[in-house]
Amino acid sequence: MNEETTRAVGRRAESRRPERRRPAAVRGTLPILLVLLTCVLGLFLPPGSALAASAPGPAVTPEAAIEARYQQLGGPAGVLGPATSPVEAVPKGYHRVYANGHIYYSPATGAWEVLQPFLAYYLGLGASAGALGLPTSTAYTSGRGARVQNFYHSRVYWTSATGAQSVYGPTLARYLALGGSAGSMGVPTVSEHAGKRPGVRVTGFSSGQIWYSPSTGAREVRGSILAKYLRLGAEASWIGIPTGYMRGTSYGYRQDFQHASLQAIHRSRGVFIRVSFATSVRTPRARDIPYTYRSGCPVPPSGLRIMTVPFRSFNGDDHLGRIVLRADVVSAIRTVFRYAHANGWVIRKVYPVDKYRGSDEASMAADNTSAFNCRKVTGNPYKLSQHSYGNAIDLNTFENPYVTASQVYPPGSATYLDRGNVRPGMIVRGDPVERTFRGLGWPWGARWAYPDYQHFSSNGR
């Protein structure tokens, strides 16, 4: 036979062989085997990894997936103990209850158990219907001995000292970028919660806190800067929430906030509020000057301005003050404050005298720096004060007394009549304040027979 004939005979012979049948798989066994194989592979993958948490194939039922995980954990003799419920639908997936825990499943997350100490915390937050969502990993040990379990929207960290605490979203991303529980922030001590301003979220850690808002992102604050920030009132304070990360400088460390910076100085010299010099000016409303203006005063409200201005306080912090003055002297007073601020010349406080119900004596006793106040001269009820015109200013009234023929104002300030003993806040010839006023042509009240060391005016009165 030729080669072609041999092939044809072989094909006919093969066609007469009896067909070999594959044995049928036992019903229900294959899906469970597939899930078991997936779970076994998951043992060799990092907790929470995409493959470890991947869903079984479409043929896998919730019952099969949960049973496979249960068997992997030792079945009735394992950590979960015997089942106490059937597989039931829950928000976002399925679960089954066991004597010592629950197993949760969804096609997106896979089947994962939740045991104590996480279970009570998870159930308390609403389980799969709550803020955490479904589990996406088993529990594992992380830095500093913390036990961790991953959930769809969060990670929960547990230690015997802190209990279970959850970290979410952008804050979690920042925390992990800093090394998680092994990093500079330590372990979570307070779960994310609403801050004292709308839209602000705060999470506490053993070595710092993280503030988050949609406009600023997640920013951690640590160490001495954190201590200062908390003393100020944190996010409720006037400096707002952090907008930058702490960074090293030539003098120590600095961190920026919405309205100021905090600067930590080397060698424990302290942490101080710093603001860039910038002012804002507006025309006062009637409710701004209820005690210092009245009908018949020489300058109407339309001719006045309220200026918000930075100044360096006696404790070394920068603050924002408000001063009411005549519109045409705003530029001059701004210049004085700018030079005082640039040279660290300290000022106690800057408020409109309305804070003291228009009382010049109360304002002086409080060591308040102010300008406009429609009133009589203190100590002379027959003469209108230059402050009524808004072109005179009194600075650091306690350190720079006002002297009359019979009295020194404010009471207790006579010790500052010794002008040779220069102390913080005193105005002396050639200092940033006196020199700037002199350059502007504003005479100083110290030249009078009864000196007024706190007083400058544009016309020398």
C-alpha positions as CSV (number, residue, x, y, z in Angstrom):
1,M,0.0,0.0,0.0
2,N,1.2,3.4,-0.7
3,E,1.4,6.1,2.0
4,E,-2.0,7.7,1.1
5,T,-3.8,4.3,1.4
6,T,-2.1,3.6,4.8
7,R,-3.4,6.9,6.2
8,A,-7.0,6.2,5.0
9,V,-7.0,2.7,6.6
10,G,-5.7,4.3,9.8
11,R,-8.5,6.8,9.9
12,R,-11.2,4.1,9.3
13,A,-9.7,2.0,12.1
14,E,-9.7,5.0,14.5
15,S,-13.3,5.8,13.7
16,R,-14.3,2.3,14.8
17,R,-12.6,2.7,18.3
18,P,-15.2,3.0,21.1
19,E,-15.6,6.6,22.5
20,R,-13.9,7.2,25.8
21,R,-16.1,9.1,28.2
22,R,-14.8,11.6,30.9
23,P,-16.1,10.9,34.4
24,A,-18.6,13.5,35.4
25,A,-17.5,15.9,38.2
26,V,-19.3,15.5,41.5
27,R,-22.0,18.2,41.5
28,G,-20.9,21.3,43.5
29,T,-17.3,20.1,44.1
30,L,-15.5,22.0,41.3
31,P,-16.6,25.5,42.4
32,I,-15.5,24.8,45.9
33,L,-12.1,23.4,44.7
34,L,-11.7,26.5,42.5
35,V,-12.4,28.8,45.5
36,L,-10.0,26.7,47.7
37,L,-7.3,27.1,45.1
38,T,-7.9,30.9,45.0
39,C,-7.7,31.1,48.8
40,V,-4.5,28.9,49.0
41,L,-2.9,31.3,46.5
42,G,-4.1,34.2,48.6
43,L,-1.9,32.9,51.5
44,F,1.2,33.7,49.5
45,L,0.1,37.2,48.5
46,P,0.3,40.4,50.6
47,P,-2.8,41.1,52.6
48,G,-5.3,43.2,50.7
49,S,-3.5,42.8,47.4
50,A,-5.7,43.0,44.3
51,L,-5.2,39.3,43.5
52,A,-5.5,38.1,47.1
53,A,-8.9,39.9,47.3
54,S,-10.0,39.1,43.8
55,A,-13.4,37.6,43.3
56,P,-13.9,34.0,42.2
57,G,-15.1,33.2,38.8
58,P,-18.8,33.7,37.8
59,A,-19.6,30.1,38.6
60,V,-18.8,30.5,42.3
61,T,-21.8,31.1,44.5
62,P,-21.7,33.1,47.7
63,E,-22.2,29.9,49.6
64,A,-19.3,28.2,48.0
65,A,-17.0,31.2,48.4
66,I,-17.8,31.6,52.1
67,E,-17.5,27.8,52.7
68,A,-14.2,27.7,51.0
69,R,-12.8,30.4,53.3
70,Y,-14.3,28.7,56.3
71,Q,-12.6,25.4,55.4
72,Q,-9.3,27.2,54.9
73,L,-9.6,28.6,58.4
74,G,-10.1,25.1,59.8
75,G,-13.9,24.7,59.6
76,P,-15.8,23.9,62.8
77,A,-12.5,23.2,64.7
78,G,-10.9,26.4,63.5
79,V,-10.9,30.0,64.8
80,L,-14.5,30.7,63.7
81,G,-16.1,27.7,65.4
82,P,-19.4,26.2,64.2
83,A,-21.8,28.2,62.0
84,T,-24.8,29.8,63.8
85,S,-26.6,31.1,60.7
86,P,-27.1,30.4,57.0
87,V,-25.5,32.5,54.3
88,E,-27.5,35.7,54.2
89,A,-27.6,38.8,52.0
90,V,-26.3,41.9,53.6
91,P,-25.7,45.4,52.2
92,K,-23.1,45.2,49.5
93,G,-22.7,41.4,49.7
94,Y,-23.3,38.3,51.8
95,H,-22.3,37.0,55.2
96,R,-22.5,34.0,57.5
97,V,-22.3,34.1,61.3
98,Y,-20.1,31.7,63.3
99,A,-19.6,31.3,67.0
100,N,-16.5,33.4,67.0
101,G,-16.8,35.7,64.0
102,H,-18.4,36.5,60.6
103,I,-17.3,35.8,57.0
104,Y,-18.3,38.5,54.5
105,Y,-18.3,38.0,50.7
106,S,-18.9,40.0,47.5
107,P,-17.7,39.3,44.0
108,A,-15.6,42.5,44.2
109,T,-13.9,41.9,47.5
110,G,-13.8,38.1,47.9
111,A,-14.5,36.2,51.2
112,W,-12.9,37.4,54.4
113,E,-13.5,36.8,58.0
114,V,-13.8,39.5,60.7
115,L,-12.8,38.3,64.2
116,Q,-12.3,40.0,67.5
117,P,-11.0,42.6,68.4
118,F,-12.2,44.0,65.1
119,L,-15.7,42.5,65.0
120,A,-17.3,44.5,67.8
121,Y,-15.9,47.7,66.3
122,Y,-17.0,46.8,62.8
123,L,-20.6,45.9,64.0
124,G,-20.7,49.1,66.0
125,L,-20.1,51.1,62.8
126,G,-22.9,49.3,60.9
127,A,-20.8,46.4,59.5
128,S,-21.0,46.3,55.7
129,A,-23.6,49.1,55.6
130,G,-21.4,51.4,57.6
131,A,-18.5,53.7,56.8
132,L,-15.9,50.9,56.6
133,G,-17.6,48.8,53.9
134,L,-16.8,45.1,53.3
135,P,-13.5,43.6,54.5
136,T,-10.8,43.2,51.8
137,S,-8.2,41.3,53.8
138,T,-7.6,39.1,56.8
139,A,-6.1,40.7,59.9
140,Y,-2.3,41.0,60.0
141,T,0.4,42.5,62.1
142,S,2.0,45.9,61.1
143,G,4.6,48.3,62.6
144,R,4.8,48.7,66.3
145,G,2.9,45.5,66.8
146,A,-0.4,47.0,65.6
147,R,-3.0,44.5,64.3
148,V,-4.6,45.8,61.0
149,Q,-7.5,44.8,58.9
150,N,-8.3,46.3,55.5
151,F,-11.8,47.3,54.5
152,Y,-13.2,48.7,51.3
153,H,-13.2,52.3,52.6
154,S,-10.7,52.2,55.4
155,R,-8.1,50.4,57.5
156,V,-8.7,49.6,61.1
157,Y,-5.7,49.5,63.5
158,W,-5.8,47.9,66.9
159,T,-3.4,47.8,69.9
160,S,-4.2,47.0,73.5
161,A,-3.4,50.6,74.4
162,T,-5.5,52.3,71.7
163,G,-8.3,49.9,70.9
164,A,-9.6,49.8,67.3
165,Q,-9.3,53.1,65.3
166,S,-10.1,53.6,61.6
167,V,-8.3,55.7,59.1
168,Y,-10.0,56.7,55.8
169,G,-9.4,58.0,52.3
170,P,-6.9,60.8,51.6
171,T,-5.8,60.7,55.3
172,L,-5.1,57.0,55.0
173,A,-3.1,57.6,51.8
174,R,-1.0,60.2,53.5
175,Y,-0.5,58.0,56.6
176,L,0.7,55.1,54.5
177,A,3.0,57.4,52.6
178,L,4.6,58.3,55.9
179,G,5.1,54.7,56.8
180,G,1.8,53.7,58.4
181,S,2.0,52.4,61.9
182,A,5.8,51.9,61.5
183,G,6.3,55.5,60.4
184,S,6.7,58.9,62.0
185,M,3.0,59.2,63.0
186,G,2.8,56.0,65.1
187,V,-0.4,54.2,65.6
188,P,-3.9,55.7,65.3
189,T,-5.3,56.8,68.7
190,V,-8.5,58.6,67.6
191,S,-10.5,57.6,64.5
192,E,-11.3,60.2,61.8
193,H,-14.0,62.6,63.0
194,A,-15.5,65.9,62.1
195,G,-13.4,68.9,63.0
196,K,-14.5,72.3,64.5
197,R,-15.0,73.8,61.0
198,P,-17.3,72.6,58.3
199,G,-15.8,70.0,56.0
200,V,-12.7,69.5,58.1
201,R,-11.8,65.9,59.2
202,V,-9.3,65.1,62.0
203,T,-7.5,61.8,62.8
204,G,-5.3,61.4,65.9
205,F,-2.1,59.3,66.1
206,S,0.4,58.6,68.8
207,S,2.9,61.0,67.4
208,G,0.7,63.6,65.7
209,Q,-2.6,64.5,64.0
210,I,-3.7,64.7,60.4
211,W,-6.2,67.4,59.3
212,Y,-8.1,67.0,56.0
213,S,-10.3,69.2,53.9
214,P,-11.2,69.0,50.2
215,S,-9.4,72.3,49.5
216,T,-6.2,71.6,51.5
217,G,-5.8,67.8,51.3
218,A,-4.4,65.8,54.2
219,R,-1.7,67.5,56.2
220,E,0.0,66.1,59.3
221,V,1.1,68.3,62.3
222,R,3.6,66.9,64.8
223,G,5.9,67.8,67.7
224,S,6.2,71.3,69.2
225,I,4.3,72.8,66.3
226,L,1.4,70.5,67.1
227,A,1.5,71.5,70.8
228,K,1.4,75.2,69.9
229,Y,-1.4,74.6,67.4
230,L,-3.5,72.8,69.9
231,R,-3.0,75.5,72.5
232,L,-4.3,78.0,69.9
233,G,-7.4,76.0,69.4
234,A,-6.3,74.0,66.4
235,E,-8.7,74.3,63.4
236,A,-11.0,76.5,65.4
237,S,-8.3,79.1,65.8
238,W,-7.8,82.2,63.6
239,I,-4.8,80.7,61.8
240,G,-7.1,78.0,60.2
241,I,-6.0,74.5,59.1
242,P,-2.7,73.3,57.8
243,T,-2.0,74.0,54.1
244,G,1.6,72.7,53.9
245,Y,3.9,70.1,55.4
246,M,6.4,70.9,58.1
247,R,9.8,71.8,56.5
248,G,13.2,72.5,57.8
249,T,14.6,76.1,57.8
250,S,17.8,77.8,58.9
251,Y,16.3,78.5,62.3
252,G,14.3,75.3,62.9
253,Y,11.1,74.2,61.3
254,R,8.1,75.9,59.7
255,Q,4.6,74.9,58.7
256,D,2.0,77.0,56.8
257,F,-1.6,77.3,57.8
258,Q,-4.5,79.1,56.0
259,H,-3.9,82.5,57.7
260,A,-0.4,82.2,59.3
261,S,2.6,80.0,59.7
262,L,4.0,78.4,62.8
263,Q,7.8,78.6,63.2
264,A,9.7,76.3,65.7
265,I,13.1,77.9,66.7
266,H,16.1,75.7,67.4
267,R,17.3,75.0,71.0
268,S,13.7,75.1,72.4
269,R,13.4,78.8,72.0
270,G,9.7,78.2,71.3
271,V,7.1,78.1,68.5
272,F,5.8,81.4,67.2
273,I,2.9,82.5,64.9
274,R,4.2,84.4,61.9
275,V,2.2,86.3,59.3
276,S,3.3,88.1,56.2
277,F,2.7,91.9,56.4
278,A,-0.6,92.6,54.6
279,T,-3.5,94.9,55.5
280,S,-7.1,95.1,54.6
281,V,-9.2,98.3,54.7
282,R,-12.9,99.0,54.7
283,T,-15.4,101.7,55.7
284,P,-16.9,101.1,59.1
285,R,-20.6,100.4,59.6
286,A,-22.6,101.8,62.4
287,R,-22.4,98.6,64.3
288,D,-18.6,98.8,64.2
289,I,-18.4,102.1,66.1
290,P,-21.4,102.2,68.4
291,Y,-19.5,103.8,71.3
292,T,-16.8,105.9,69.6
293,Y,-19.0,107.8,67.1
294,R,-22.1,109.8,67.6
295,S,-24.0,112.5,65.7
296,G,-22.1,115.7,65.6
297,C,-18.6,114.2,65.6
298,P,-16.2,116.1,63.3
299,V,-15.6,113.1,61.0
300,P,-18.5,111.0,59.7
301,P,-18.3,107.2,59.4
302,S,-17.9,107.6,55.6
303,G,-14.6,109.5,56.3
304,L,-13.3,106.7,58.5
305,R,-11.6,103.4,57.8
306,I,-11.1,100.2,59.7
307,M,-7.7,98.7,58.9
308,T,-6.8,95.1,59.8
309,V,-3.1,95.0,60.4
310,P,-0.4,92.5,61.6
311,F,1.7,93.2,64.7
312,R,4.2,91.4,66.8
313,S,2.9,90.8,70.4
314,F,4.9,90.7,73.7
315,N,5.0,86.8,73.7
316,G,6.7,86.8,70.3
317,D,3.6,85.8,68.3
318,D,2.2,87.7,65.3
319,H,-1.5,88.7,65.6
320,L,-4.0,90.6,63.6
321,G,-5.4,93.8,65.0
322,R,-8.1,96.3,63.9
323,I,-7.7,100.0,64.2
324,V,-10.2,102.8,63.2
325,L,-8.7,106.0,61.7
326,R,-9.4,108.8,59.2
327,A,-9.2,107.7,55.6
328,D,-6.4,110.1,54.6
329,V,-4.0,108.8,57.3
330,V,-4.3,105.0,56.4
331,S,-1.1,105.0,54.4
332,A,0.9,106.7,57.1
333,I,-0.3,104.3,59.9
334,R,0.2,101.3,57.6
335,T,3.8,102.4,57.1
336,V,4.4,102.6,60.9
337,F,3.0,99.2,61.5
338,R,5.0,97.7,58.6
339,Y,8.3,99.0,60.1
340,A,7.3,97.9,63.6
341,H,6.5,94.4,62.4
342,A,9.6,94.1,60.2
343,N,11.8,95.1,63.2
344,G,10.0,92.9,65.8
345,W,8.8,96.0,67.7
346,V,6.2,94.6,70.1
347,I,2.6,95.8,70.6
348,R,0.3,94.5,73.3
349,K,-3.0,94.6,71.4
350,V,-4.9,96.6,68.7
351,Y,-8.6,97.0,69.1
352,P,-11.1,99.7,68.3
353,V,-12.0,101.6,71.5
354,D,-15.5,100.3,71.1
355,K,-14.3,97.1,72.7
356,Y,-14.0,99.2,75.9
357,R,-17.4,101.0,75.3
358,G,-15.6,104.1,74.2
359,S,-13.7,104.5,77.5
360,D,-10.2,106.0,76.9
361,E,-9.2,105.1,80.5
362,A,-10.3,101.5,80.1
363,S,-8.5,101.2,76.8
364,M,-5.3,102.7,78.3
365,A,-5.5,100.3,81.3
366,A,-5.7,97.4,78.9
367,D,-2.5,98.6,77.1
368,N,-4.5,99.0,73.9
369,T,-3.2,100.7,70.8
370,S,-6.0,102.7,69.1
371,A,-6.7,105.8,67.0
372,F,-10.2,107.2,66.4
373,N,-12.5,107.9,69.4
374,C,-14.8,110.9,69.4
375,R,-14.4,112.1,72.9
376,K,-13.1,114.9,75.2
377,V,-9.5,115.0,76.3
378,T,-9.0,112.6,79.2
379,G,-8.6,114.8,82.3
380,N,-10.1,117.9,80.5
381,P,-13.8,117.7,79.8
382,Y,-13.9,121.0,78.1
383,K,-11.6,120.2,75.1
384,L,-12.3,117.8,72.2
385,S,-9.5,115.2,71.8
386,Q,-7.5,115.0,68.6
387,H,-8.6,111.4,68.4
388,S,-12.1,112.7,67.5
389,Y,-10.6,113.6,64.1
390,G,-9.1,110.1,63.6
391,N,-5.6,111.5,62.8
392,A,-4.0,110.7,66.2
393,I,-2.8,107.3,67.6
394,D,-1.9,106.0,71.1
395,L,0.5,103.1,71.2
396,N,1.3,100.7,74.1
397,T,-0.5,102.9,76.5
398,F,0.8,101.3,79.7
399,E,4.5,101.3,78.7
400,N,4.1,104.9,77.4
401,P,2.2,106.8,80.0
402,Y,0.1,110.0,79.5
403,V,1.0,112.6,82.1
404,T,-1.2,115.5,83.4
405,A,-0.6,118.1,86.1
406,S,-2.3,115.9,88.6
407,Q,-2.1,112.3,87.4
408,V,-0.3,109.6,85.4
409,Y,-2.5,107.5,83.0
410,P,-3.1,104.7,83.2
411,P,-2.9,103.9,86.9
412,G,0.2,101.8,87.7
413,S,2.2,102.9,84.7
414,A,4.4,105.5,86.6
415,T,7.3,103.0,86.6
416,Y,7.6,103.7,82.9
417,L,8.3,107.4,83.5
418,D,11.9,106.3,83.8
419,R,12.6,106.4,80.1
420,G,16.3,105.5,80.5
421,N,15.3,102.0,81.6
422,V,14.2,100.8,78.2
423,R,11.8,97.9,78.3
424,P,9.8,96.1,75.6
425,G,7.0,98.2,74.1
426,M,8.5,101.6,75.2
427,I,8.8,104.2,72.5
428,V,12.2,105.8,72.5
429,R,14.0,108.3,70.2
430,G,15.3,106.5,67.1
431,D,13.4,103.2,67.5
432,P,11.4,101.9,64.5
433,V,8.2,103.6,65.6
434,E,9.5,107.0,66.6
435,R,11.9,107.2,63.6
436,T,9.1,106.3,61.1
437,F,6.6,108.8,62.6
438,R,9.3,111.5,62.5
439,G,10.0,110.7,58.9
440,L,6.3,111.1,58.1
441,G,6.1,114.4,59.9
442,W,4.0,113.2,62.8
443,P,5.2,114.9,66.0
444,W,5.5,112.9,69.2
445,G,3.6,113.9,72.4
446,A,6.8,113.3,74.5
447,R,7.9,116.8,73.7
448,W,5.2,118.5,75.7
449,A,5.8,119.9,79.2
450,Y,3.4,117.2,80.5
451,P,4.5,114.4,78.2
452,D,2.2,112.1,76.4
453,Y,4.6,109.3,75.5
454,Q,2.0,107.2,73.8
455,H,0.7,109.9,71.4
456,F,1.4,110.8,67.8
457,S,-0.7,112.9,65.5
458,S,-0.5,114.2,61.9
459,N,-0.8,117.9,63.1
460,G,1.2,117.7,66.3
461,R,-1.9,118.2,68.5
